[in-house]
């Protein structure tokens, strides 16, 4: 009988000790083994906090989750207020166990469809733990129209060289020299021919007089 009374008194004493602790720590929770823990998984940092993405393209950023509690937790990332045509994938690592007072960086890819509406939006990000108070952090997402394709450089036109037309200064000089020689030879032949004709006529006239 005495042992039963002692057990009841011990349980009452433990309850009196635990209840003030719960009331003194509003962020504290009780788990199945009746221990006390602070549930403090939060988004500690988003880099960059402002992201631009073109329609039909991807962009990456990172979100760091910090464990401010006194137990290890399995943490993942969740989003809300995503505009139409925006998806987040993949989140790496998908789920990670965060030790006490530690942080984990999640790399996230934003995909904007070709029809995603152009504009600036506020996206909210939080840890997806079942016991997380879901302290949402915001980032700014700006969807832009894709850049126009680059203008091709003009193609340099090359004028074909006709046959017989010199393409180099040396060739031109050689051809001019050969042309001059040909003209000189032609003139010399004509002079010889004319002189020969005169000499022939002179000899004929002289022979006729005799």
C-alpha positions in Angstrom: 0.0 0.0 0.0 2.8 2.3 0.9 4.5 1.6 -2.4 1.4 2.6 -4.4 1.1 5.9 -2.5 4.7 6.6 -3.1 4.3 5.9 -6.9 1.3 8.3 -7.1 3.2 11.0 -5.2 6.2 10.6 -7.5 4.0 10.9 -10.6 2.4 14.0 -9.2 5.8 15.5 -8.5 7.0 14.8 -12.0 3.9 16.3 -13.5 4.4 19.4 -11.4 8.0 19.7 -12.6 7.2 19.1 -16.3 4.2 21.4 -16.5 6.0 24.7 -15.6 8.7 23.8 -18.1 6.1 23.5 -20.8 4.5 26.7 -19.8 7.8 28.5 -19.6 8.8 27.4 -23.1 6.0 28.0 -25.6 8.2 26.7 -28.4 8.7 23.4 -26.6 6.8 20.2 -27.4 6.5 16.7 -25.8 7.2 13.5 -27.8 6.3 10.0 -27.1 9.0 9.3 -24.6 7.8 12.3 -22.5 11.1 14.2 -23.1 11.2 17.9 -23.8 12.6 19.5 -27.0 12.5 22.8 -28.8 11.2 22.6 -32.4 13.4 25.2 -34.1 14.0 24.3 -37.7 14.0 27.4 -39.8 15.1 28.8 -43.1 18.2 30.7 -42.1 19.3 32.0 -45.5 18.2 32.2 -49.2 20.8 33.0 -51.8 20.2 34.9 -53.9 17.0 36.4 -52.3 16.1 37.9 -55.7 16.1 35.6 -58.7 15.5 36.4 -62.4 14.4 33.6 -64.8 13.5 33.7 -68.5 10.5 32.0 -69.9 11.4 28.5 -71.0 14.7 28.4 -68.9 16.0 27.3 -65.5 17.7 29.1 -62.7 19.2 27.7 -59.4 19.4 29.2 -55.9 20.0 27.8 -52.4 18.1 27.7 -49.1 19.8 27.0 -45.8 17.9 25.3 -43.0 19.2 25.7 -39.5 18.4 23.6 -36.4 18.0 25.9 -33.4 16.6 23.1 -31.2 18.2 20.4 -29.0 17.4 17.3 -31.1 18.2 16.1 -34.6 15.4 16.5 -37.2 14.7 15.2 -40.7 14.3 18.4 -42.8 13.0 19.0 -46.3 11.9 22.1 -48.2 8.4 23.2 -49.2 7.0 26.1 -51.2 3.8 28.1 -51.6 2.5 31.0 -53.7 4.3 29.7 -56.8 3.0 31.5 -59.9 1.5 29.6 -62.8 4.1 27.9 -65.0 6.8 27.8 -62.2 8.0 24.5 -60.8 10.8 23.8 -58.3 13.0 20.8 -58.9 15.1 19.0 -57.9 15.7 19.9 -54.3 19.0 18.4 -53.3 19.3 16.8 -50.8 15.6 15.9 -50.8 15.6 15.1 -47.1 18.5 15.6 -44.7 18.9 14.9 -41.0 20.2 18.1 -39.3 22.1 17.8 -36.1 21.7 20.1 -33.2 22.9 23.6 -34.0 23.9 22.6 -37.5 22.7 23.8 -40.9 22.1 22.2 -44.3 22.1 23.9 -47.7 19.5 22.8 -50.2 20.2 23.6 -53.9 16.9 24.3 -55.7 16.2 24.6 -59.5 13.5 26.9 -60.7 11.9 26.0 -64.1 9.8 28.6 -65.9 7.6 27.3 -68.7 7.4 29.2 -72.0 4.0 30.4 -71.1 4.8 31.5 -67.5 3.3 35.0 -67.0 5.9 37.8 -67.0 6.1 39.7 -63.7 7.6 39.8 -60.2 6.3 37.5 -57.5 7.0 36.7 -53.8 7.6 33.0 -53.2 7.5 31.6 -49.7 9.8 28.8 -48.5 9.8 26.8 -45.3 11.0 23.6 -43.8 8.6 20.7 -44.4 9.1 18.9 -41.1 6.0 17.6 -39.4 6.9 19.3 -36.2 8.1 22.5 -37.7 6.4 25.8 -36.8 6.6 26.7 -40.5 8.3 30.0 -40.3 8.0 31.1 -43.9 10.7 33.1 -45.6 10.2 35.0 -48.8 12.2 35.4 -52.0 11.5 37.6 -55.0 11.1 35.9 -58.4 11.0 37.9 -61.6 9.9 36.1 -64.8 11.2 37.8 -68.0 10.7 37.3 -71.7 13.5 35.4 -73.4 16.3 37.3 -74.9 16.1 37.8 -78.7 18.4 35.6 -80.7 21.7 37.3 -81.6 21.9 39.0 -85.0 24.3 36.9 -87.2 27.4 38.8 -88.4 27.3 39.8 -92.0 29.1 37.4 -94.4 32.0 39.0 -96.2 31.4 38.7 -99.9 34.4 37.7 -102.0 34.4 38.9 -105.6 35.6 36.1 -107.9 38.7 36.9 -110.0 38.2 36.5 -113.7 40.7 34.3 -115.7 43.6 36.3 -117.1 43.2 39.2 -114.6 46.3 39.4 -112.3 45.6 39.0 -108.7 49.0 40.0 -107.3 51.2 43.1 -108.0 54.1 40.9 -109.2 52.0 39.1 -111.7 50.6 42.4 -112.9 54.1 43.8 -113.4 55.2 40.7 -115.2 52.3 40.9 -117.6 52.8 44.5 -118.3 56.5 43.8 -119.0 55.6 41.1 -121.5 53.0 43.3 -123.2 55.6 46.0 -123.7 58.1 43.6 -125.1 55.5 42.2 -127.6 54.7 45.7 -128.7 58.3 46.6 -129.2 59.0 43.4 -131.3 55.9 44.2 -133.4 57.1 47.7 -134.1 60.6 46.4 -135.0 59.2 43.9 -137.4 57.1 46.6 -139.1 60.2 48.8 -139.4 62.3 46.0 -140.9 59.5 45.1 -143.3 59.1 48.7 -144.4 62.9 49.2 -144.9 63.0 45.9 -146.8 60.3 47.1 -149.0 62.0 50.4 -149.7 65.3 48.7 -150.4 63.6 46.3 -152.8 61.9 49.2 -154.7 65.2 51.1 -154.8 67.1 48.2 -156.2 64.4 47.5 -158.8 64.4 51.1 -160.0 68.2 51.2 -160.2 68.4 48.0 -162.1 65.8 49.3 -164.6 67.8 52.4 -165.4 70.9 50.4 -166.1 
